[in-house]
């Protein structure tokens, strides 16, 4: 079976300098528990911090939106570096809406 490949037009390459600035800014923010990220206010705060300190985030978001608005209606973002606390992920995703998940449940014994 032949797999369909993602067209080059769906790929967004992040400049290394922007990826470094985003990571550096995220690492300077306090560490949050993943449950705290259910708060839209915290998501917005992280997004705004990345935006203020990392010139180029708006352009990256625009590039992603451009790809999401045309076939194949997806984007593959390459070149980002992620912090252990997920702040780069949360801050970038906030530009596309509220990050949601099922209500937090404590891990159960296996």
N, C-alpha and C positions, 0 to 999 in steps of 0.2 A: 504494500500500500504506500503510495506516495503522499508525503506530508506537504501541505501548503506552507510556503515560507512567508515570512513577514516582509512586505515590500520595504525597500530602503526609505521610502517617503514617510514611513511610520516611526523611524528611528530618530531619537533626539540624543545627540552627543553633548554631554556637559563638559564645558571647558575645565581643565584640571584646576585652574586658579579659583574658579567659582566653587567647585567641589571642596577645595581646601578651606575656603572662607566659610562655607556653610558648616562644615564639620567643626572648625575652630569655634565658631559662634555657638553651635549646639553644645559643645563641650564646656563652654563657659557658663551655660545655664545650669540651674540646680538640677539634680537628678530627681525625677518624678517616678512614682510607682505607676505601673501601667493602668491601674484603676483610675488614677487621677486624670488620665487622658480622656475619660468619658465626658469631662467638662468642656463644653464649647468655648468657655472663656479662657481656659488654659490652652486649648488648641490655638485660639486666636493670639494669645500672648506669645506663644512659641513662634507662630508664623510671623508676627510683627517683628519680633527680635531678629529672626533670620533675615527678614526684608531690610531692616534698618542697617544691619551690620554687614550684609553680603550683597553689595551692588551687583545686580545681574539676576536676582531671583525673579523679578517681574518678567524679564525677557525669557527666562527658562519656562515660566508658567505660560506665557503667551505661545511659545513654541509647542508645548504640550497640548494646549487648547486647540491650536491650529490642526494638529493631527487627529485630535478626538472629534473634530467637526467635519472630517472628510473620510471617505472609505480608505481603509478598513475600520475606521472608528476606534482606533486604539493607538497607543504610543508605547514604544519600548525606550525607556530612558537609561542610557548607559553612561558610566563614568562617575556616578555619585559615590561618596563614601558615607557610611552610616555609623553613627555613634551607638554605643551600647544601650543608651537610654531611649532610643527611638525618636529623638527630637527632630532630626532631619526629616524622617519619614512623616511624622505628625505635622510638622510645619509646612512641608510641601503639600501634603494632602489637604490641608485646611483651605487652600486656595480653590479647591474643587467642591467644597461643601463640608458638612459636619461629619466627622469620623464617628461611626457608630458600630456597636457590636452588641451581642447578647449581654444581658446583665451579668456582671462579674460573679463567678462562682469560685469559691476556694477549691484548690486542687484536692481531689479525693485520693485516698490510698488505693493503690492498684492491687 
